[in-house]
């Protein structure tokens, strides 16, 4: 509301020479790491596979000005008017018919899937607005007998609403396609949401509001004002103090229970801030939704002069607001000098930075399933979570999914140089979680220097040196054994240098107790929610293998499965077919689809149908390390698993009760035939796998570890 942004307190910067030397050291370490990994990738993936993993940084995103709209004729407009809409959009108007018609045209053209009705409340307009609006097909028009102002008009329109969700929308706005679906999705994905607000932008493309801040003295600030709307600080769902009534959604039942907008603030200003405070008093949250974009022609309806017209009520109502909420403001809100970024997210317990090689893609690999679950748990525990991947890339839907989860995703061009980013943000970090030794090793000195207060967690994902060593031993590869020894030295050095280390199994924790005595090592394993029971034994058939083929153990496993195991299975029962799922398959794996009884699906975004149609999951891994997500996923869906000992290492599984285990081709084939042909055994394995998931791999298992870690951090 107020026009002057608060200033963040100054912090003494490090000397330019020190910053330069640290950045130089980081680049040296990073290039050494990239060269080593590139050489290792060439050995196992070849040139084409290695080049496929390289991605150029994205170009800067230009501002997106809104083109001028042609005049709209009311007779040409047609709005939906369903009998049972999900949303009722209430638009108050007082004159300005051209603005109103442009707003209605954008609603008609938005293409949203959610059903909605539009209620325009004509607040005794001085022009012919009511007559023109009466010609708009599908519009529900209500005329106030006298001028009631913004608050009175909204409450009058809300009384006529039929939708389960009420949406307040200024008439000096135009909505972007999909704005309503995104706004309503906030309530579905974050069930404790009481209010959801849109990202407001100016017609020239600059950001107007990414949620709003209320400081202790009642001063309000539109977060992100005049910034670029794609800046990562403004692109993630988060809890805020309030959102502007220019584009605000609230469940209609809640709005009615609260008595609507409070006439104490009539005719306007601070009524939206007051509504946010009352919603939080109900134990609900106010959230900003950046995927819902609305262009706001600010000042077109109310003016911009704070001493004249409607704007004159802003200062008066600020005093009323502070008088009503003084105790809450003193207890929960920061003083104006705290700075906008510090005050921009409510409910923040700690600032956490999470680093990984790639942006999680849960539909493609098990490591992503685990990382996505960890990020969600950190958010549920009240942390502000920032994330960036090793290349600083924006990965489309994968990045968008994290932002919708509430994670601040940094990427090019906004991330820029990592040393500079850490120089700006590192001092505020309470916790850094670095996933994989290849990510942490180049960054370790920089993190210690520029995030001095942060507890550093080395998330191994799995002990990479074990996987490399086992692969080299299987292949008789002496160069591979030397590379595995280098990885071993690197990982153990990082374990000793970090404040805490996470491994995914008790077996790996026991190993590190021997190799790195005294290190603080905890088990944070794979995380899966047990699924609802699927079809039974008789409704299923066939075998399922799942695994991304950028991971060399999966390539070896499928070759062994197709060449030595499946022929034995089909010799005994030719009806048993194999389904192979996984992206980035090399040519020889794809060619297996030409064999009888094998279907190679490639990448499958939704595995649900195959998990419910196949009778047995197979995991014939001959080398690897850590806990295998393909096994977890099958068990969590009640799908019995036949696996090698390597594939179920550290998973607390009982042979014959939760899983069948075999390590040579003939024994593996016999185990597959048993699981596929014995209904009683199948049912026992199905229930045993679900029980194992609940005991060892559900979010409830990991949550206490995170809470203990967060509880050890200094309070903010």
N, C-alpha and C positions, 0 to 999 in steps of 0.2 A: 504493500500500500504506500509506504513512504518512499521518497525518491532517492535517498542517500544510502548506499550500502555501508554496513558496518565494517570496520577495519580489523583485520586479524593482528594480534600482537606480533611485534618484530622478534626475530630470532637471529642471534649472531651466526653468520654463515662461516663455514670452513674457509681457510685461505685458498685462493685460486691455485696456488702451487700444489697444495695437498689434493685438491679435487682433481687436478690434471694427472697427478701421479697415480691416484687410485683408479681413475678411468683408464689410464694406459695399462695398468696391471690387469684390470678386468678384461680388456680387449686381448691382451696376450694370452691369458688363461683360456678365454673363450675360443680363440683360434686354435690353440693346441687341442682343446677338447673336440672341436669340430673336425679337425684333421684326423684325429684318432678314430672318431666315430665314423667319419666318411670312409676311412680305409676298412674298418670292420664291416660296414654296410656293403662296400664293394665285394668283399670276400663272400658274404652270405646272400646278397640280393642281386649282385651284378650291377652294371652301369645303369640300365633302364630303371631298375627298382630303386636305386639310390637317387637318381634324378627326380623320380616321381615324388620323393619326400621333400623336395625343395620347393618353397613357395615364395614368390616375390612379395615384398610389403605392399599393402594397398595404397593407392594414391589418396591425397587429401580429398575430403568430401566438400564440394562447394555448397554455399547456402542455396536454399531453394525458395526464391521469391514466389509469391502467389500471383499468377497473371490476373490482370484486370478482367472482371466479368462483364458480359453484356447485360443490358437491361432485361429483367425477367418480367414476363407477362403472367399475371396471376391465373388467367384461364388456361395456361399451358402446364401448370403444375399439378402433379398427382401424387399424393402422399398415401402410404398404407394406413388402413384403419381397421385392424383386426379386432375381433370380439374379445379375445383374451391375449393382449400383448404382454411380452415379457417386460418391456420398458415403456414408461410414459414420459415423454419429453415435454417439459413445460417451458414455454418461451414467453416472457413478459415483454410487452411492447408499449411504447408511448411515442407515436409518430415514427419517423424514419422508415417509411414503407419500403424504400429501395433496399435498405439493409436487411429488413425482415424477409423480403422475397428472396434475396441472395442466400440468406441462411436456410430458408426452406428448400430452395433448389439444391443446395449441397446435401441436405438430409435426404431428399428424394433420390439423389444420385450416388449415395454413399456405398451402396452394395452390401450393407451389413446383413448377416444371416439372421440375427436376432430380430424377432418381431417387435414392432414399436408403433405407438400412436404419437401424434403431435398435438399438443394442446397449446394454442396461442391465447394469452390473456391480454386483451386490449385494455390498457389502463387509461381510459378516457382520452384517447389520442386527439390532438387538436386538428388533425388532417383527416383524409378519407381512408385511413388504414383499415378500419373495420369493414367498410364496403368492399374494398379490394380483396381483403383476406377471405371474405365470404365466398369469393369465386374460386378459391383453391380447393380442388377435389380431395376429399379424405381428411381435411383439416378439421379439428374440433376447435371452434372459436368461442371464447367466453369474453363478454364485455362487462367491465366493472361499471357500476352506476356512477361512481365518482373516482377520482384519482387516489389510489391506495399506495402508490410507490412500489418499489421492487419487492419488499417483504410481503406486503399485502397481496400483491399480484401472484407471487409464487405460492403463497398459502391458498389463495383462491383456486389456482390451477391444480394444485396437489389434491384438493378436495374432490376434484372431478376425475382423478386418475384411476385407471383400471389395472395398470401393470403392477407386477410384483416389485419392480424397481423404479424409483423416481429419478429422473435426470433433469437437473436444472441447466438451462442453456440460455445465454444472452442472445439477443437478436442481432448484435453486432459481431457475430462469429460466422465462420464457414468451416464445416467439418471436413476432415480428410477421410477418404475411403477406409472402412474398417474401424473407425474410431469407437463406435458403440460396442462392437464385438469385443474389442480389447478392454474397454472400460468394464464391461460386465464380467469378462473372464477373470478380473481381479478378485471378485467375490468367490468364484469357483475354485481358484488356485490358492487363495489365502482366505480361508473361511472365517477368520476373526476380523475381517474387514467390515467397518461400519460405513465408511465413506471412501469412494475412489474418485480421483480427479485427473483430468487430462493434462497433457503437455500443451501449454499455450505458447503460440509463436506469433510474432508480428508479421504483417503482410510481406515485409522484405526478407523474411526467412530467419531473422534473429529470434533467439529465445526470449519469451516474456516471463514465463513462470514454469519452474520444475518443482512444484510444491512450494509451500510458504512457511516462513519461520516467524515465530512470535518470541521476541526477546522479553526479558524480565520486566521492562518498563512499559510493555504493551506495544512497543514499536514493532511493526511488521515489515518483512522483506520478502519479495518474490525471488526465490533462489534461482540463480542463473540468469538473471535479467541482463539482456543484451549480449549474452554469450552465444556460442554456436550450439544448436540443439543436439548435435551428435557427439558433443564432448562426453566422454565416459562418465563424468560426474553426474550427468543429467539423463543417463540412458537406462537406469536400472530401477526396478520397483522398490520403493522404500517407504517406511513409515515417516510421516511428516506431522508438523503441528496442525496445519489445516490446508485446504485447497480452495482456490477461488470459486465462488459461486457462479462464475461465468461458464463453467463446464464441470458439473459435479453430479455424481451418482450416489444414491443412498437407498437402501431397502425402504419401500413405502411404509411397511408396518413400523419400522424404527422411526421414521420421520413423524408418523402420526403419534407414536408413543411419546416422543419428545415434545409434541405440541407444535411442530413446524418451526419455521424461522421466528425468532423472538421479536415481537413488536417493540420491545424495549429499545431496539436499535433502528426503529423506523425513522426516516423512510429507507435508509440504506447505509452500508459500511459497518464492518465488524460483525455483521450477522453471520457470515460464513466462518469467521474465526471462533465466534461463540458456539456455533453448531459443532465445530470440531472438538471443542473442549467438552461439550455435553456428551458427544458420542464416546469420547475416551472415558468419561465418568461412568459410562455403561459397561466398561471393560472391553471395548472394541477399539479398532485401530483406524486411523486415517492414512490412506496410502495414495501415493502418486504413481500414475500409470503412464510411462513415456510412450508406449505403443499406441495410445489414443491421442491423436494430434488434432488440435483445433486452432484455427487462425482467429485471433482476437483483434479486432480493429479498436484497440483501447482508446477510450475517450470519445469515440464516435457517438455514443449515446449519452454519456454522463459528463463529458468534458474533461479537461485536465487541470483546470485552475482550482487549487485547493481552497481558495477563499470565496468561490462563487458557485452558485447552483448546488447540485447534489453533492459535489466534492466538499462543500463547506461542512457537511455533517461528519467528515472523516475525523477531524480533531475532537469534536464533541463526543463522538462514540468511542474514541480511544479512551477517554477518561471514564466513560461508563463501563467499558470492558475491564479496565484495570481495577475499578472499584469492585466489580463482581468477582474477579478471578485472582485478586491480589495474593492470596495464600498459595494457590497453585503455582502462580508465576514465580513467587519467591522460592518455592521448593523445587520446581522441576525445570525451570527455564534459565538459560544463560543470560548474562548481562550483554548489552549491545557490543561492547568491545571484544567479545569472544570471537567474532568473525563468522561469516556466513557458512563456510565449509565445516567449521567445528559444530555448528548448531543445525546442520542441514538434515540430520537423520535422528529421529526420536528412537528411544529404546536401545541405543547402542551401548553395549557393555564393554567391548574391547575392539580395538582396531587390529585386524588380522590381514596379513598378506599371504596368499597362497600362490605358489609357483609350480608349474608343471611343464613338461615338454610340449604338450598339445592341449588344445581346448577339449574338454570331455565330450565324447560322442557315444553315449551309452548304448545306442543301437548297433555299434560297431565293435566294441571291445570291452572286456571285463574291467580293465583298469579304469575306464571312464565311468562305469557303473559305480565303482567304489568312490572315485573322486567326486562325482556328482552327489552321492549320498553324504560324503563328508562335508561338502560345501553347504548342503541343505541343513545338516545337523548344526553346523556353526551358526547359520542364520537363525535356526530355531532357538539357539542358546543366547541370542541377543547380540551377536557380534556384527560389526561392520566388516564385511569381507571384500577385499580387493583381490583381483586375480589377473595375471597375464601369463601367456605361454612364452616359450623360449624364443619364438620368432617375432613376437609382438603382432601377430596377425589377427584380423577380425575374421572369424570362421563362419560367417553367415548365420544359419539357423542355430548352430551349436552355441555361438556367442549370445544370440538373442535368447536362447533358452536359459542360460545362466543369468542374464539380466532380468528375465521374468521371475527367476527364483529369488532375486534380490541381491545379486552379486555385482559389484562394480568392476566391469571388465575393461582393462586398459589395453589399447592396441594402437597401431599406427593410424594416422600420424600423431595421435595425442600422446602415446607413450613416449615416443622419441627415444632419446638415449637413456638406457637403464641407469647409469650412474647419476645423471641429472635428475631422473625421476626419484631415485632414492634420496638424493640431496634435498629435494623438496618435501618428500613425504615420510622419509625414514624415521625421523625423530618422534613422530606421532604413533609409530607402530608398537603394539604390545606383544605381538606374536607373529612369527614368520614360519610357515610350513613349506619346505622345499621338497618337492617330490622327484625322486631319482637322483642318483649320484652325478649324472651328466649335467643336470640343471644346477645343483648346489655347488659343485666343485669350483667352477669359475667365479661364482658369486660370493663365496664364503667371506673373503676378506672385506669385500665391499659391504656386505650385510652387517658385519661386526662393527665397521666404522660408521656407517650412516644410519643404522637402526640400533643404536647402542643400548636402548632399554628393552629391546625385543627378546623374548625367549625364542630360541631357534630350534625347530624340530626338523630332523632329517627323516623324511618319509621314504624308506627304501623301495616301497611297492613290492619288490621281492629282492633278495640278494642276487644281484645280476651276475656276480662272479661264479655263483653256483651253477647257474644256467649255462654260462659260457664254458665253464670247466666240463660239465657233463656232455655238452655238445661236442667239444673237442675230443673228449675221451671216446665217445661213440664213433667219431669219424677217424680217430687216430691222427689228429691234426696237431702237430707240435707247435706250429705258429699260433694256433688257437689257444693252446695251453699257456703260452707265454702272455697272450693278450688277457686271458682270464686272470693270471697272476697280477698283471698291472691293475685290472679292475678291482681285484681283492685288496690290494694295497690302498687304492683310492677310497673304496667304500669304508674300510676299517679306519682310515685317517679321518674321514668325515664323521663316523660314529663317535670317535674320541673327541672331536672338536665341537660337536653339537651339544646342546643342552639336553635334548632327548632324541631318541631314535625310535621310529615305528617300524615294526616288521609285521608280516601277515600271518605268522604261525608260531606256535610254541616251539616247534623244531628249530626255527631260525633264531628265536630268542635264546634257546639253549646253546646253539652254536656260537652266538655272539658273546654269551657269558664266558666261553672259553677263549675266544679270539680277542675280545676287547673287555677284559674284566674291569669292573668299576663303572662302565658306561650305563647310563639310564636308558634301558630298552623296554618298550611296551609293545604289546600285541594290539594292532588295529587292523583287523582282518577285512575280508570282503564283506559287503553289507547288502543284504537282500531282504525284502519283505516277502514272507510266505504268501503264495497266491491262493486263491480260492480253489477248491477241488475241481478238477477237470473231468473229461469223459473217462469211463472205466476201461478195463482191459479189453473187452470185446469190441469197443468202438475205435480201437487204435490198431495200427500196424506199422512196421518199418522201423528203421534206425535213423538217428539224427546226429550229425557232427556239426558243431558250431565253433568257428574260430577265424579271426582275421588272419589273412595270409601275409601280412607284413611281418608277422611273428614267425620266425623260422621253425620253431618246434611244431607249429600247426601244419606246415608244409610237409615235414617229415612224417607226421602222424597220419595224414591222409594218404600219402604214398604207401606207407606200410599197411594201412587199413585196406586200401583198394587192391594191393598186389598180393598180400599174404593172408589177410583175415577174412575179408568178404568172400573170396572164392570158396573157402571152407564152409562158411555159413550157408551160402547158396547151394552148395553141393548137398547139404542136408535138407534145406528148405528153400526151394527156388522162389517162393513167394515173397521172401524178405528182401525189401529194397532199402537202399541207403540214400539219404538226403544230406548233401554237403552244403553248408551255408557259410559264407564269409567273403568279405570284399578283398580286392587286390590280389586275386588268385593268379599265379603264374600260368603260362600256356599249358604245361603238362597237367596241372590240376583241372583246368577248364576242360581239357580233352577227355578227362575221365567220364564226363557226361555222355560220351558216345558208347560207353560200355553198358551192357545189359544190367539192369538193376541199380544203376547209379544216376541220380539227378543232381547236377551242380547248379545251385540256385544263384550263386554270387551273393552280393549284399542284399539282405532282407530287412527293411526298416522295422517291420512288426513281426516278431517271431511267434506271437501268440498262436496263430493257427497251426503252425508246425509243432509247437510244444504240446498242443492239445490233440494233434492227429497221430504223432509218432508214438510207438510203444516203448522204445528204449533209446537212451542217449549213450553215445560211445565217446570215450576219451582215451584213445590209444597213444598217449604221449610217451615217447621214449627218453626224453630229457626235458629239463625245465627247472624252475624254482618257484617258490611261493605257493599261494593257494590259487587254484584254477577257477576262474569265473565261469567257464562253460559247465563245470561240475556243479558249482553253486546254483547257477541259473536253473539247471534241470531239476536239482533237488528241491529248490524253492517252488517249483511248479508240480511237484509230486511225480516227476518223470524218472523212473528208475535208471541208474547209471551202471554201465560196465566200464571199468577204467584200469589203467596200469597203476602200480604202486606209486610211481612218480606223480601221476595226475591227482592222487588223493592225499598226498603228503601233507601232514599237519592239519587235517580236516576233522579229526575225531570221529571218523567213520568206522563202523563195525562191519567186517566182512560177513556177508550172508544176511545181515539185518538191515543195513542202510545202503549197501553197495556190493557189487561183485568185482573182485580184483583178479587180474591175470596179467602176466608179463611176457609170455611168448605167444606166438600167433595161434597155435593150436588150442592152447588153454583159453585164450581170449575168445576164439570162435565158439568154444563149448559154453563159455559163460554167457555169450550173447544168445545162443540157442535156448539156454535155460531160462533166462529172463524173458525172452520173447514168447516162450511156449508154456510157461507155468503160471497160471492165473493167481494161485495162492502166493507164490514167491513174489510175483509182480506187486501184489497188493501190500505185502510186508515191506518190500523195498520202498514203495511209494510213501507209505506212512513214516517209515524210518527216516527217509530223506527230508520230509517236511519237519519232523521233530528235530533233526540235526540242525536245520536252518534256524528254527526258533531258539534253540539252545546256544548256538555258537555264532550265528551270522546275521542276526536281526539288528536293526538300529538300536534296540534296547541294550544290546551287548556293548556297543561302542560308546553310547551316550555317557556312562559313568567315567570312562577314560577321559573324554573331552571335558566333562565337568570338573574333574580333578585338576586337569591341566589349567583350565580357565580360572579355577579357584586359587591356583598358585600364583597367578599374575597379580601385580600390584593394582589396587582399585584406581579407576580413573577419577 
